[in-house]
Every structure is written in structure tokens, then in C-alpha cells.
Amino acid sequence: MSQEEIVSKPGSEVDRVERAAGGSFFVTPAADIWHNRDGYTLEVEMPGVNRNGVEVSVEDGKLMVTGHRQLGQCHSGGQSPHREEEGERRGYRRVFDLSPEVNASGIRANLEEGLLTLHVPKSESVRPRKIIVE
């Protein structure tokens, strides 16, 4: 199985940004993918997103990742509630087509320092195995 079978590649740079309802934007985050005999590892870049702002789901053979940056958080202990923001209100969205050879119920996710790591195992039936000769 090649990487193209699990990944839906983003289009041009223009296609990578889409406007959602309410005036916010979604950007297609960059993703790196590795695979070995047991499954796939996907690393999705989502700077500024914390665990409460990320959602991962599987539906109809698609792995969907959505993340929202938490802008406008007030810092406690400050002298003034005044703040200025120059960052855009945007989120991240990426959809991966899953091969039927993937065990979707075994997908695990971890978010650390803006990098979402997804472990996508292959089904036992497609993993290489040794046959014992009797």
C-alpha cells in the first residue's frame, strides 16, 4: 500500500485556504506520513492549537482532523485587560482517505507543541506474518 492510498493530497495554495461560515478561515495543514509493516504515522502541523481545540474523527472511510487556535486568551496577573491581536482567526482542517486495509478502531492521536501525531494501524489480516512449517 502506498502513501497515496491513505492520503488525500491538498490542492494548490489557493485551494489550501477556504472560508467557513462566520468569516473564519480553514487552512489545510502540512502533514508528513511514514509507514511500516504495522501501520502509518501521520504528523499534522497545527501551531497554536491545544488539546481542547483539536478534533479527530473517522466517518465513511475518512479520517478528519480539525483544529482551532485559541486567540484572545487573557493573561492573568496583568495590569490591564487591554490587548491587541494581529493573528487571523483561522482553523485547520484536513481529510485523509483511509484504505479498507486500515484498522480504524485502533487509531491513536497525540498533540504536543502544535504537532498532532496519529498512529493508524493496519488490520491484522494485511500485516505480514510468518508461517510456521510443521
CNS distance restraints for C-alpha pairs under 8 A (distance, minus, plus):
assign (resid   1 and name CA) (resid   5 and name CA) 6.58 0.50 0.50
assign (resid   2 and name CA) (resid   6 and name CA) 7.49 0.50 0.50
assign (resid   3 and name CA) (resid   7 and name CA) 6.16 0.50 0.50
assign (resid   3 and name CA) (resid  33 and name CA) 7.23 0.50 0.50
assign (resid   3 and name CA) (resid  34 and name CA) 7.88 0.50 0.50
assign (resid   3 and name CA) (resid  35 and name CA) 7.70 0.50 0.50
assign (resid   4 and name CA) (resid   8 and name CA) 7.03 0.50 0.50
assign (resid   4 and name CA) (resid   9 and name CA) 7.88 0.50 0.50
assign (resid   5 and name CA) (resid  97 and name CA) 7.13 0.50 0.50
assign (resid   5 and name CA) (resid  98 and name CA) 7.06 0.50 0.50
assign (resid   5 and name CA) (resid  99 and name CA) 6.02 0.50 0.50
assign (resid   6 and name CA) (resid  96 and name CA) 6.19 0.50 0.50
assign (resid   6 and name CA) (resid  97 and name CA) 5.20 0.50 0.50
assign (resid   6 and name CA) (resid  98 and name CA) 4.80 0.50 0.50
assign (resid   6 and name CA) (resid  99 and name CA) 5.62 0.50 0.50
assign (resid   7 and name CA) (resid  95 and name CA) 7.93 0.50 0.50
assign (resid   7 and name CA) (resid  96 and name CA) 4.76 0.50 0.50
assign (resid   7 and name CA) (resid  97 and name CA) 5.53 0.50 0.50
assign (resid   7 and name CA) (resid  98 and name CA) 7.26 0.50 0.50
assign (resid   8 and name CA) (resid  95 and name CA) 6.66 0.50 0.50
assign (resid   8 and name CA) (resid  96 and name CA) 5.04 0.50 0.50
assign (resid   8 and name CA) (resid  97 and name CA) 5.78 0.50 0.50
assign (resid  10 and name CA) (resid  15 and name CA) 7.37 0.50 0.50
assign (resid  10 and name CA) (resid  16 and name CA) 6.44 0.50 0.50
assign (resid  10 and name CA) (resid  28 and name CA) 6.91 0.50 0.50
assign (resid  11 and name CA) (resid  15 and name CA) 5.38 0.50 0.50
assign (resid  11 and name CA) (resid  16 and name CA) 6.34 0.50 0.50
assign (resid  12 and name CA) (resid  16 and name CA) 6.35 0.50 0.50
assign (resid  13 and name CA) (resid  17 and name CA) 7.28 0.50 0.50
assign (resid  16 and name CA) (resid  26 and name CA) 8.00 0.50 0.50
assign (resid  16 and name CA) (resid  27 and name CA) 5.55 0.50 0.50
assign (resid  16 and name CA) (resid  28 and name CA) 4.99 0.50 0.50
assign (resid  17 and name CA) (resid  25 and name CA) 6.62 0.50 0.50
assign (resid  17 and name CA) (resid  26 and name CA) 5.64 0.50 0.50
assign (resid  17 and name CA) (resid  27 and name CA) 4.54 0.50 0.50
assign (resid  17 and name CA) (resid  28 and name CA) 6.51 0.50 0.50
assign (resid  18 and name CA) (resid  25 and name CA) 5.69 0.50 0.50
assign (resid  18 and name CA) (resid  26 and name CA) 5.34 0.50 0.50
assign (resid  18 and name CA) (resid  27 and name CA) 6.61 0.50 0.50
assign (resid  19 and name CA) (resid  23 and name CA) 6.47 0.50 0.50
assign (resid  19 and name CA) (resid  24 and name CA) 6.05 0.50 0.50
assign (resid  19 and name CA) (resid  25 and name CA) 4.56 0.50 0.50
assign (resid  19 and name CA) (resid  26 and name CA) 6.31 0.50 0.50
assign (resid  20 and name CA) (resid  24 and name CA) 5.53 0.50 0.50
assign (resid  20 and name CA) (resid  25 and name CA) 5.65 0.50 0.50
assign (resid  20 and name CA) (resid  26 and name CA) 6.80 0.50 0.50
assign (resid  24 and name CA) (resid  89 and name CA) 5.71 0.50 0.50
assign (resid  24 and name CA) (resid  90 and name CA) 5.42 0.50 0.50
assign (resid  24 and name CA) (resid  91 and name CA) 7.56 0.50 0.50
assign (resid  25 and name CA) (resid  89 and name CA) 6.81 0.50 0.50
assign (resid  25 and name CA) (resid  90 and name CA) 4.50 0.50 0.50
assign (resid  25 and name CA) (resid  91 and name CA) 6.10 0.50 0.50
assign (resid  26 and name CA) (resid  90 and name CA) 5.52 0.50 0.50
assign (resid  26 and name CA) (resid  91 and name CA) 4.63 0.50 0.50
assign (resid  26 and name CA) (resid  92 and name CA) 4.95 0.50 0.50
assign (resid  26 and name CA) (resid  93 and name CA) 5.97 0.50 0.50
assign (resid  27 and name CA) (resid  90 and name CA) 7.19 0.50 0.50
assign (resid  27 and name CA) (resid  91 and name CA) 6.25 0.50 0.50
assign (resid  27 and name CA) (resid  92 and name CA) 4.82 0.50 0.50
assign (resid  27 and name CA) (resid  93 and name CA) 6.21 0.50 0.50
assign (resid  28 and name CA) (resid  92 and name CA) 5.77 0.50 0.50
assign (resid  28 and name CA) (resid  93 and name CA) 5.45 0.50 0.50
assign (resid  28 and name CA) (resid  94 and name CA) 5.57 0.50 0.50
assign (resid  29 and name CA) (resid  44 and name CA) 6.40 0.50 0.50
assign (resid  29 and name CA) (resid  45 and name CA) 5.72 0.50 0.50
assign (resid  29 and name CA) (resid  46 and name CA) 6.57 0.50 0.50
assign (resid  29 and name CA) (resid  92 and name CA) 6.03 0.50 0.50
assign (resid  29 and name CA) (resid  93 and name CA) 6.89 0.50 0.50
assign (resid  29 and name CA) (resid  94 and name CA) 6.69 0.50 0.50
assign (resid  30 and name CA) (resid  44 and name CA) 5.93 0.50 0.50
assign (resid  30 and name CA) (resid  45 and name CA) 5.67 0.50 0.50
assign (resid  31 and name CA) (resid  42 and name CA) 6.58 0.50 0.50
assign (resid  31 and name CA) (resid  43 and name CA) 5.38 0.50 0.50
assign (resid  31 and name CA) (resid  44 and name CA) 4.38 0.50 0.50
assign (resid  31 and name CA) (resid  45 and name CA) 6.33 0.50 0.50
assign (resid  32 and name CA) (resid  42 and name CA) 5.71 0.50 0.50
assign (resid  32 and name CA) (resid  43 and name CA) 5.16 0.50 0.50
assign (resid  32 and name CA) (resid  44 and name CA) 6.68 0.50 0.50
assign (resid  33 and name CA) (resid  40 and name CA) 6.88 0.50 0.50
assign (resid  33 and name CA) (resid  41 and name CA) 5.65 0.50 0.50
assign (resid  33 and name CA) (resid  42 and name CA) 4.53 0.50 0.50
assign (resid  33 and name CA) (resid  43 and name CA) 6.47 0.50 0.50
assign (resid  34 and name CA) (resid  40 and name CA) 5.62 0.50 0.50
assign (resid  34 and name CA) (resid  41 and name CA) 5.19 0.50 0.50
assign (resid  34 and name CA) (resid  42 and name CA) 6.59 0.50 0.50
assign (resid  35 and name CA) (resid  39 and name CA) 5.63 0.50 0.50
assign (resid  35 and name CA) (resid  40 and name CA) 4.23 0.50 0.50
assign (resid  35 and name CA) (resid  41 and name CA) 6.18 0.50 0.50
assign (resid  36 and name CA) (resid  40 and name CA) 6.53 0.50 0.50
assign (resid  37 and name CA) (resid 122 and name CA) 7.98 0.50 0.50
assign (resid  37 and name CA) (resid 127 and name CA) 6.25 0.50 0.50
assign (resid  37 and name CA) (resid 128 and name CA) 6.83 0.50 0.50
assign (resid  38 and name CA) (resid 121 and name CA) 5.90 0.50 0.50
assign (resid  38 and name CA) (resid 122 and name CA) 5.71 0.50 0.50
assign (resid  38 and name CA) (resid 127 and name CA) 6.30 0.50 0.50
assign (resid  39 and name CA) (resid 102 and name CA) 7.66 0.50 0.50
assign (resid  39 and name CA) (resid 119 and name CA) 7.34 0.50 0.50
assign (resid  39 and name CA) (resid 120 and name CA) 5.59 0.50 0.50
assign (resid  39 and name CA) (resid 121 and name CA) 4.09 0.50 0.50
assign (resid  39 and name CA) (resid 122 and name CA) 4.69 0.50 0.50
assign (resid  40 and name CA) (resid 119 and name CA) 5.95 0.50 0.50
assign (resid  40 and name CA) (resid 120 and name CA) 4.97 0.50 0.50
assign (resid  40 and name CA) (resid 121 and name CA) 6.19 0.50 0.50
assign (resid  40 and name CA) (resid 122 and name CA) 7.61 0.50 0.50
assign (resid  41 and name CA) (resid 117 and name CA) 6.95 0.50 0.50
assign (resid  41 and name CA) (resid 118 and name CA) 5.66 0.50 0.50
assign (resid  41 and name CA) (resid 119 and name CA) 4.74 0.50 0.50
assign (resid  41 and name CA) (resid 120 and name CA) 6.18 0.50 0.50
assign (resid  42 and name CA) (resid 116 and name CA) 7.95 0.50 0.50
assign (resid  42 and name CA) (resid 117 and name CA) 5.68 0.50 0.50
assign (resid  42 and name CA) (resid 118 and name CA) 5.05 0.50 0.50
assign (resid  42 and name CA) (resid 119 and name CA) 6.60 0.50 0.50
assign (resid  42 and name CA) (resid 120 and name CA) 7.84 0.50 0.50
assign (resid  43 and name CA) (resid 115 and name CA) 6.41 0.50 0.50
assign (resid  43 and name CA) (resid 116 and name CA) 5.58 0.50 0.50
assign (resid  43 and name CA) (resid 117 and name CA) 4.55 0.50 0.50
assign (resid  43 and name CA) (resid 118 and name CA) 6.43 0.50 0.50
assign (resid  44 and name CA) (resid 115 and name CA) 5.78 0.50 0.50
assign (resid  44 and name CA) (resid 116 and name CA) 5.02 0.50 0.50
assign (resid  44 and name CA) (resid 117 and name CA) 6.44 0.50 0.50
assign (resid  45 and name CA) (resid 114 and name CA) 6.13 0.50 0.50
assign (resid  45 and name CA) (resid 115 and name CA) 4.85 0.50 0.50
assign (resid  45 and name CA) (resid 116 and name CA) 6.37 0.50 0.50
assign (resid  46 and name CA) (resid  67 and name CA) 7.02 0.50 0.50
assign (resid  46 and name CA) (resid  92 and name CA) 6.93 0.50 0.50
assign (resid  46 and name CA) (resid 114 and name CA) 4.78 0.50 0.50
assign (resid  46 and name CA) (resid 115 and name CA) 5.72 0.50 0.50
assign (resid  46 and name CA) (resid 116 and name CA) 6.82 0.50 0.50
assign (resid  47 and name CA) (resid  69 and name CA) 7.76 0.50 0.50
assign (resid  47 and name CA) (resid 113 and name CA) 7.27 0.50 0.50
assign (resid  47 and name CA) (resid 114 and name CA) 4.18 0.50 0.50
assign (resid  47 and name CA) (resid 115 and name CA) 7.01 0.50 0.50
assign (resid  48 and name CA) (resid  69 and name CA) 5.21 0.50 0.50
assign (resid  48 and name CA) (resid  70 and name CA) 6.87 0.50 0.50
assign (resid  48 and name CA) (resid 114 and name CA) 5.98 0.50 0.50
assign (resid  49 and name CA) (resid  53 and name CA) 5.74 0.50 0.50
assign (resid  49 and name CA) (resid  54 and name CA) 6.80 0.50 0.50
assign (resid  49 and name CA) (resid  67 and name CA) 6.30 0.50 0.50
assign (resid  49 and name CA) (resid  68 and name CA) 5.89 0.50 0.50
assign (resid  49 and name CA) (resid  69 and name CA) 4.67 0.50 0.50
assign (resid  49 and name CA) (resid  70 and name CA) 6.56 0.50 0.50
assign (resid  49 and name CA) (resid 114 and name CA) 5.89 0.50 0.50
assign (resid  50 and name CA) (resid  54 and name CA) 6.74 0.50 0.50
assign (resid  50 and name CA) (resid  69 and name CA) 7.43 0.50 0.50
assign (resid  50 and name CA) (resid  70 and name CA) 7.63 0.50 0.50
assign (resid  50 and name CA) (resid 111 and name CA) 7.41 0.50 0.50
assign (resid  50 and name CA) (resid 114 and name CA) 7.18 0.50 0.50
assign (resid  51 and name CA) (resid 111 and name CA) 6.50 0.50 0.50
assign (resid  53 and name CA) (resid  67 and name CA) 5.40 0.50 0.50
assign (resid  53 and name CA) (resid  68 and name CA) 4.97 0.50 0.50
assign (resid  53 and name CA) (resid  69 and name CA) 6.59 0.50 0.50
assign (resid  53 and name CA) (resid  70 and name CA) 7.21 0.50 0.50
assign (resid  54 and name CA) (resid  65 and name CA) 7.38 0.50 0.50
assign (resid  54 and name CA) (resid  66 and name CA) 5.71 0.50 0.50
assign (resid  54 and name CA) (resid  67 and name CA) 4.20 0.50 0.50
assign (resid  54 and name CA) (resid  68 and name CA) 6.44 0.50 0.50
assign (resid  55 and name CA) (resid  64 and name CA) 8.00 0.50 0.50
assign (resid  55 and name CA) (resid  65 and name CA) 5.86 0.50 0.50
assign (resid  55 and name CA) (resid  66 and name CA) 5.19 0.50 0.50
assign (resid  55 and name CA) (resid  67 and name CA) 6.26 0.50 0.50
assign (resid  56 and name CA) (resid  63 and name CA) 7.25 0.50 0.50
assign (resid  56 and name CA) (resid  64 and name CA) 5.69 0.50 0.50
assign (resid  56 and name CA) (resid  65 and name CA) 4.68 0.50 0.50
assign (resid  56 and name CA) (resid  66 and name CA) 6.54 0.50 0.50
assign (resid  56 and name CA) (resid 109 and name CA) 7.88 0.50 0.50
assign (resid  57 and name CA) (resid  63 and name CA) 5.88 0.50 0.50
assign (resid  57 and name CA) (resid  64 and name CA) 5.29 0.50 0.50
assign (resid  57 and name CA) (resid  65 and name CA) 6.76 0.50 0.50
assign (resid  58 and name CA) (resid  62 and name CA) 5.54 0.50 0.50
assign (resid  58 and name CA) (resid  63 and name CA) 4.59 0.50 0.50
assign (resid  58 and name CA) (resid  64 and name CA) 6.16 0.50 0.50
assign (resid  58 and name CA) (resid 104 and name CA) 7.20 0.50 0.50
assign (resid  59 and name CA) (resid  63 and name CA) 6.76 0.50 0.50
assign (resid  59 and name CA) (resid  64 and name CA) 7.84 0.50 0.50
assign (resid  61 and name CA) (resid  97 and name CA) 6.22 0.50 0.50
assign (resid  61 and name CA) (resid  98 and name CA) 5.29 0.50 0.50
assign (resid  61 and name CA) (resid  99 and name CA) 7.31 0.50 0.50
assign (resid  61 and name CA) (resid 100 and name CA) 7.44 0.50 0.50
assign (resid  62 and name CA) (resid  95 and name CA) 6.47 0.50 0.50
assign (resid  62 and name CA) (resid  96 and name CA) 5.59 0.50 0.50
assign (resid  62 and name CA) (resid  97 and name CA) 4.67 0.50 0.50
assign (resid  62 and name CA) (resid  98 and name CA) 5.44 0.50 0.50
assign (resid  63 and name CA) (resid  95 and name CA) 5.67 0.50 0.50
assign (resid  63 and name CA) (resid  96 and name CA) 5.02 0.50 0.50
assign (resid  63 and name CA) (resid  97 and name CA) 6.40 0.50 0.50
assign (resid  63 and name CA) (resid  98 and name CA) 6.59 0.50 0.50
assign (resid  64 and name CA) (resid  93 and name CA) 7.45 0.50 0.50
assign (resid  64 and name CA) (resid  94 and name CA) 6.01 0.50 0.50
assign (resid  64 and name CA) (resid  95 and name CA) 4.52 0.50 0.50
assign (resid  64 and name CA) (resid  96 and name CA) 6.45 0.50 0.50
assign (resid  65 and name CA) (resid  92 and name CA) 7.73 0.50 0.50
assign (resid  65 and name CA) (resid  93 and name CA) 5.62 0.50 0.50
assign (resid  65 and name CA) (resid  94 and name CA) 5.29 0.50 0.50
assign (resid  65 and name CA) (resid  95 and name CA) 6.30 0.50 0.50
assign (resid  66 and name CA) (resid  91 and name CA) 7.26 0.50 0.50
assign (resid  66 and name CA) (resid  92 and name CA) 5.44 0.50 0.50
assign (resid  66 and name CA) (resid  93 and name CA) 4.46 0.50 0.50
assign (resid  66 and name CA) (resid  94 and name CA) 6.66 0.50 0.50
assign (resid  67 and name CA) (resid  91 and name CA) 5.48 0.50 0.50
assign (resid  67 and name CA) (resid  92 and name CA) 4.91 0.50 0.50
assign (resid  67 and name CA) (resid  93 and name CA) 6.54 0.50 0.50
assign (resid  68 and name CA) (resid  90 and name CA) 6.74 0.50 0.50
assign (resid  68 and name CA) (resid  91 and name CA) 4.35 0.50 0.50
assign (resid  68 and name CA) (resid  92 and name CA) 6.38 0.50 0.50
assign (resid  69 and name CA) (resid  89 and name CA) 7.46 0.50 0.50
assign (resid  69 and name CA) (resid  90 and name CA) 6.83 0.50 0.50
assign (resid  69 and name CA) (resid  91 and name CA) 6.10 0.50 0.50
assign (resid  71 and name CA) (resid  85 and name CA) 7.93 0.50 0.50
assign (resid  71 and name CA) (resid  87 and name CA) 7.68 0.50 0.50
assign (resid  71 and name CA) (resid  89 and name CA) 7.42 0.50 0.50
assign (resid  72 and name CA) (resid  83 and name CA) 7.90 0.50 0.50
assign (resid  72 and name CA) (resid  85 and name CA) 7.17 0.50 0.50
assign (resid  74 and name CA) (resid  81 and name CA) 7.15 0.50 0.50
assign (resid  74 and name CA) (resid  83 and name CA) 7.96 0.50 0.50
assign (resid  98 and name CA) (resid 102 and name CA) 6.64 0.50 0.50
assign (resid 101 and name CA) (resid 122 and name CA) 5.92 0.50 0.50
assign (resid 101 and name CA) (resid 123 and name CA) 5.68 0.50 0.50
assign (resid 101 and name CA) (resid 126 and name CA) 6.55 0.50 0.50
assign (resid 102 and name CA) (resid 120 and name CA) 6.96 0.50 0.50
assign (resid 102 and name CA) (resid 121 and name CA) 6.03 0.50 0.50
assign (resid 102 and name CA) (resid 122 and name CA) 4.33 0.50 0.50
assign (resid 102 and name CA) (resid 123 and name CA) 5.30 0.50 0.50
assign (resid 103 and name CA) (resid 107 and name CA) 7.24 0.50 0.50
assign (resid 103 and name CA) (resid 120 and name CA) 7.12 0.50 0.50
assign (resid 103 and name CA) (resid 121 and name CA) 5.58 0.50 0.50
assign (resid 103 and name CA) (resid 122 and name CA) 5.26 0.50 0.50
assign (resid 103 and name CA) (resid 123 and name CA) 4.72 0.50 0.50
assign (resid 104 and name CA) (resid 120 and name CA) 7.06 0.50 0.50
assign (resid 104 and name CA) (resid 121 and name CA) 7.49 0.50 0.50
assign (resid 106 and name CA) (resid 120 and name CA) 6.79 0.50 0.50
assign (resid 106 and name CA) (resid 121 and name CA) 6.22 0.50 0.50
assign (resid 107 and name CA) (resid 118 and name CA) 6.88 0.50 0.50
assign (resid 107 and name CA) (resid 119 and name CA) 5.58 0.50 0.50
assign (resid 107 and name CA) (resid 120 and name CA) 4.76 0.50 0.50
assign (resid 107 and name CA) (resid 121 and name CA) 6.49 0.50 0.50
assign (resid 108 and name CA) (resid 118 and name CA) 5.68 0.50 0.50
assign (resid 108 and name CA) (resid 119 and name CA) 5.19 0.50 0.50
assign (resid 108 and name CA) (resid 120 and name CA) 6.88 0.50 0.50
assign (resid 109 and name CA) (resid 116 and name CA) 6.90 0.50 0.50
assign (resid 109 and name CA) (resid 117 and name CA) 5.63 0.50 0.50
assign (resid 109 and name CA) (resid 118 and name CA) 4.48 0.50 0.50
assign (resid 109 and name CA) (resid 119 and name CA) 6.43 0.50 0.50
assign (resid 110 and name CA) (resid 116 and name CA) 5.69 0.50 0.50
assign (resid 110 and name CA) (resid 117 and name CA) 5.18 0.50 0.50
assign (resid 110 and name CA) (resid 118 and name CA) 6.58 0.50 0.50
assign (resid 111 and name CA) (resid 115 and name CA) 5.61 0.50 0.50
assign (resid 111 and name CA) (resid 116 and name CA) 4.33 0.50 0.50
assign (resid 111 and name CA) (resid 117 and name CA) 6.23 0.50 0.50
assign (resid 112 and name CA) (resid 116 and name CA) 6.55 0.50 0.50
assign (resid 122 and name CA) (resid 126 and name CA) 6.75 0.50 0.50
assign (resid 122 and name CA) (resid 127 and name CA) 6.65 0.50 0.50
assign (resid 123 and name CA) (resid 127 and name CA) 6.66 0.50 0.50
